Amino acid sequence: MNKLNYFLICLIIWLSGLLPNYAQIQVELPETYELSNIILAITDYGKADQWEVQKKSTYYKEVLSYFDSVKNHPLLKAVNYSREKWEDYLSFRTDAISFNWNAEGKLIRTKSFYANEGHHPFDDQLALVEDFVKQSKFRIFYKNHKAFYDSIVGNYSSYYMLTEIKRFLDLETGHTLNKANASVYKIILSPLVGRMNCHRTLDSLTEADFPSLSADLIQNFSRSLSDTITRITELHTLFTEMDHAYVNPLSEKFKATIKLSFNNKYWDRKSGYTGVDVFNEYMTWAVYDLFLYDYFPRYADSLGLQWHYQNASRGFYASHLFAQKLKSLYKKRPTAQTLKDLYLPLLKWTASVQALHKPVKLILKQDSVYTLNAAHQILLNFSTPMQTNDSLIGVQVMKIENGKGTNTKQWLRIDAKQWQWLNPKQALVTITSSYPQFALVFNWWGINYPLKAKTGILLSPSEYILIKQD
């Protein structure tokens, strides 16, 4: 559906009095939420982990400097979590919004919301949190940065296309958040969140997303913010959290069919998700592709593919194939149909193909280091039959120094002359590089021509071989 048709349909519905009243969207950067994020950011784990905390900003440096005086506060040891203790980390960070200061300046719980059942670390450490606030003079820091926080909130709504995303989801799913008992939709922000975006129901009237932020938006880099590709990439995190509020209720209506037609043993590879949640992850990322198809058709195929590499790395290894099927159904559907109408044909397809699914791997020799022969060729072996008629294969060449990968990289398109299929599971590849030793990486960010199995499943993401030259 192009934008003109979309807005014409909206106009017709509105004129007929049937256009839903959209739930109110609120973007916030709450004081207690920022408190919890600052505390976690200055723990040993927060400092050491590459992704947990958004470190690419001047603000992060200001946090480290201002709170250096309390770096040995006992609270920081008490909440020094890890990837393995992610539920405690996320709960401490997120549950903080349930607290506020009373008239006497004491932190009290004002909401009954808990992010993860059975985890209540903010409550458990409340006395230490209050002491940290007092010793660090946190509230002065927050007040002095209020204008900065307000600028982030102001930039966020327009940059992340909140209105457009919600209209798209309302229309394409055939229902609104109001009908899902959510009269308020909140986006709760911190410039320190680097990963673990989440969607939660705060109460019977409120849905909320807790997304990460790009350093460019935090620092208001206008040049980067005007870049379409960067913007589309940044949209993904919010979109795939926001659309859970739409997809999950829809899936509940088809739960019995999903259980019969979508067997997790065929679709999941150690994602950590269970039950219908596996299907919902596939669906939410696939619906993002539909949004790109409508709003950014020029970039839809390329950028959608990059995110499916990412999703496959999370255990949803058939993400791209699933999304391609949903897109095909979406393009062919009658105008009046919504995503709800596509569930049954999609599930009929998953039931018919799932037993054929297998993750695709490179089969490596024992020492995993290949030496180019005189013709600069190597022989690759794959675990399952591959598609052999693609005219181009995309690869990344990463320079290796002292046994480690570097940031010196090239992205190449290898044509049929350089990539010869000897049989569906073997290929002879000609590769030329000036690097004495390098990794040849397949199916990862920046690669637009993926390797695929005959079934359409992508080669496992970021598969690579190590190569040295004589």
N, C-alpha and C positions, 0 to 999 in steps of 0.2 A: 504494500500500500504506500503510495507516495504521499508527500506532505499535503498536497492540495486535496486529495481524496479524504485524507485523515481529518483535515479541518472542516471540509464540507459535511462529513458525517457528524462531527461534533456539533456543527451549526444546526443541522437538521434535528438532532436529538434535543438540543437546547430549545429550539423553537417549539418542539412538541412537549416541552416541559418534563422530559425524561432524563436530562443530563444530571448525573449524581452531584450532590453537594460534596466537594472534595474535603477530606479531612484537613484540618489545620496543620501546617508544617512549621515547626519551630526549630531554629538552629541555635544551639546554646554552647557556651564554654563555662560550665559551672565552677564555682570556686573550690568546692570540695573534690570535684573530679580532677581538677588541676593539682590539688594537693596530693592526691593519691599517685598521680602520674609523676610528679616531682620526686616523691619519696622513692618510688620504684626506679626512677632514672638514675638516682645517685647511690643505689645499692651496688655491691660488687658485680652481681649478675647484670644489672641494668647497664653498667659501664662496659662490661666485657662482651656481651652478646652483640653480634653485628646488626641484627635486625629488630630486636624487641623494642628499642627506643629510637625515635627519629633524631638522629644526631647531626644531620646536615643543615644546621641553621645557627645563626648568631644567638638566637634565644637559648639553645641548648648550652652554649658556652656560658651565657649569663647565669643559667641555673647552676652549673657546676661551680662557678665563681662565688655566687651569693651564698650558696649552701655549704661551701667548704668548711665553714666554722662548725658545722654539726655533722661532719662526715663520720664521726665515731659515736654518734647517738645510738643507743641500744636498739631503737626501732629498726634501724637499717639492717641489723643482723637478723632480727626476728622475721623480717619480710624479704630476706634475700633468697628469692625463689629460683626456679630453674625451668627449663623446657619440660622436664618431667613433672614438675609441680605447676603445670600451666593453669589448672583450675583454681588454685589458690592465688596465683598471680592475677588472673583475669577477674576473680571475685574481689580481691582487694582493690583493684583499679576501678571496677565498675560499680561495686556496691557503695562506693563513696558518695554517689549521687543521692543515696537514701538518707544522708545526714545533712544537718545544717546547724548553724550557731543560734542558740537562744539569746534572750535579752542579756543574760549574764556572761555571754561569750563562751558558753560550754557547748561542745558538740553533742547533739542528740539525734537519734534516729527519728526521721519524720515520715518515712515510707517503709512498707513491709517487703520491698523488692530485694531479692537475692539472685545473683546472676547464675549461680550453680548450686543446685540442691545439696545440702550437707556441707557446704563450704561457707564460712562466715569470718574470714580473717580480719576484716576491718573492725568488726565488733570485738573480736578477741583482743586486738591490739589498741583498742580505743584510748586507754589511758596513756600509752606511749605516744599515740598520734597526737593527743592534746598537748603532751609535753613537748613534742617535736615542733608543733605550731608555735608554742610559746618561746622555746629556746632559739628557733630559727628566724622568728619574726616573719613567718610566712605571709601573714595577712597584709603586711606592708608591701612585700614583694608583689603580691597579686594586685593590690590597689595601684601600685606604680606601673604595672603592665596592662591595666584595664583598657587603655586606648589600643594597644597592640592586639589584645584579644578581640576587641570589637571589630578591628579591621579584618581579622580572619573570618569572623562570623559574616561580615558584610560581603567578603569576596566569595565565600563558599557557595551561597545559594545560586548565584548566577553561573559561576564556573562549573559547578557540578550538575547544572541543568535539572534542578529539583522539580520544577514545575513540569518540564517536558517528560521526565522519567515517570512521574506519577500519572500524568495524563495517559501516557503510553500504556502503563500497567493497568490503569483503570479500564481503558478501552479494550485492550487485548485480552484481559482475563475476564471481562464481563462483570466485574464487581468492584466495589471500592472498599477502602479501609473502614469506612463508616459501617458498611455492612458486615465487616469482620470485627465489629464492636471496638473500633479504635477511632475516637473522635479527634485525637491529637497524635501527630506523627513527629517524633523528635529526632534530630540529628545532634548527637552530643560529641563535642570535639575537645581535643587537646593537641597542641603542637608537638607533643612528646610521644604520641602513639606511633609506633613503627610497624607493628604487625598485630595479629589476633583481632581482626575486626569481628564484631559480633552484632547480632540482632536479638533483641529481647522484648518481651511483653512486660512493661513496667507495672501496669494494673489493668483493670477491665476497660479503661478508656484510653490507654496510652501504649503505642508501639514506639520502639526506639532503636536507632542504629548507633553504634560506637565505632566509626571508621578511622582509618589512619589518614594522615595529611601529607601531601607532597611538600618538599622543602621549598619549591618554587612558590607555592601558594602561601606558605608560612611567611616567606620573605618578600612576597608581592613582586616577584620578578616578572614584569609585564611582558618581556620578550618571550620567556618560556610559556607564560600563561596564554599567549596568543597562538602558540603552536598547536595545530589541530591534532596531530598524532599524540603528542604528550597529553593533551586534554582527554582524548578518547581512552587512552591507557589508564589515566587517573580515574575516569568515570567507572571503570569496571568494579572496583572495590565497593563503592557505595551501591551501585546497581545490583550486584549479586547478593548484597545483604538486604536491600530494600525489597527486592522481589520475592524474598522468602515469605514476606507478609502476605503475598498473593499466591505464590505457588504452593506453599505448605497447606493452606486451607483447601485449595483445589485438589491436591493429592489425597487429602483425607476422604474426599468424596469417591475416589477411585482406589481406595486402599486395598480392597479385596482383589481387584483386578491387577494392581501393581504386584501384590504378593504372588499371584499366579503367573504373571507374564514377565516379571523382572526379577530374576533370581540373583541375589547379590553375589553368589559364588562365581557367577560368570562375569560380573561387572565391576567387582571391587577387589583391589589388591592392597590390603592393609591400610585403608584410609583412616580407620578408627571410627567410622560411622556405622550405624546399624539400622536394620529395618528399612522403613520407607525413606529415611533420611539420605540413604545412598542415592535413590532415585531423585530426590529433591535437589541434591547437589548437581547431578547431571542436568536436571531441568533448569535450574536457576542460571547456570553458566550458558546453556543453550539459548535461553530467552534473551540474554545479553546480545547474542549474535543477531537476533531478530531486531533489536533496538538499533544496532549498527546498520543493519540492512535498510531500515527505514530512514535513519537520520544521517548516516555517514556511508552511503553505498560505495563511494570511491575507496574507502579504507577497510570495508567490512571483512573481506576475505582474509587479508593479510593480518590485521590486528586480532581478529577472532582466532586465527590459527595460533598466534603467539600465546594467547591465554589458554588454549587447549593443551599446549605443551605443559604449561604450568599446572593445569588441572590433572593431567595425566601423571605428573610427578607427585601429586597428592594421593594417588591410588585409583583415580577414576580414568583408567587407561584408555577407554573407548570414548572419551569426551568428544573428540572431534567428529567421529562417525555418528554419534548420537545427535549432535547439533546439526550436522548436515542433513540428517533425516528429518528433524523437526523443521528446518528451514525449507526443505522440499515440500513438506505438507503445508507449511505456512504460505508459500508462494502460490500453491494450487487451490487453496481453500476458497469457498464462496465468500464474498465481501462481508456477509452478515455473521460469519462464524468467528468465534473467539478461540483462545487457547484451550478452553474447556472442551471444545468440539474436536480438538486434535488429540486429546488424551487416548481415546480408544484406538484410533488407527496407529498411533505411535506405539502403544503397548502391544498391539497385534504384531507390529514389526519386531519389537524387542523379543517377543516370545519366539518368533520364527528364526531369528539369527543368533540368539545368545549362545547356543551350544557350540557355535562355530568359533566363538571368540577365544583368542589366546593372546597374551602379551607377546610382543615381538622383540627379540633380543639379537644382538650380535653375538656370535659364538667366537670367543677369543681363544687363542692358543695359551698355553699355561703361563708363559712369562709375560704375556700381554704387551710385548714390545715388538714392533714389526720393523724390518729393515727394507727400505726401498731397493728394488733390483736395478739393474743398469738402465732399464726402460722407465724407471720411476713408477713402477707398478706395485700394487699390493692386492692380495686376494682376500675378499671379505666373505664370510659365511653367516647366514641368518638362520634363526630357529624355525621359521615357517616360510612357505612360499610367498614371494613378494610381487608387487605390481612391477612389471618389467617394461611397460610401454610409456613411462613418463619421459618427456624429452629433456628435462632438466632435473638435477638433484642439487639441493642446497647444502653447503657444509660451512663450518667455521674452522679456521686453522688458527690454533692458539700456540704461541711460542712457549717452549719449555726451557727453563733455566734452572740448573742445580736441582733437577728432579721435581720442580714445582711449576704450576701454571702461572702465566703472567697476564698483564693487561694488553700485551701486544697481540692483536688478533686481525684476521682477515676473513671476510665473508665471500665465498666463491660460489659460482653456479657452474656445475659440471655437466657438460652436454653428453650426448650419446657416444661421441667419439672417445671421450675419456672414461665413460662408464659402460662397460660391456657386460651384459648378463650372460654367463656361461650356462646357467640354468636358473629356475626361479629362486633358488636358495644360495646362489653363488654369483659374485660380481667381481670382475677384474677392473680395478680403478687406477687411472693414471693421475698422479698428483705431483705438482711441482711447487716447491717452496724454497725460499732462501734460508729458512731456519734449519740449523743442524738437527734439532730435535723439536717435535711439535705434537700436539694432539689434534686429531681430526674428529670434530664434534658434529653430531647429527641431531636434528629435531630439537633445536633450542632457540631462544630469543634471537631475532634477526634473520632467521632462516625461513624463506617463503616457499621453498620447494621441498616438502618433507618426503622421507622414505615411508612407504606404506606397504602393509601386507596385502595379499590378494583379496582378503576379506574387507579391506579398507581401514583396518586398525593401523594407527601410526606406530612406527618403531618407537620403543621406549624412549622417553625424553632424555636428552643430554647423554645418549650413548656415545662413547668415544673409543678411539684406539690411539695408542702411543706409537709414534713413528720416529725412527732415526735414519739419517742418511750416511752412507759410507763416506 
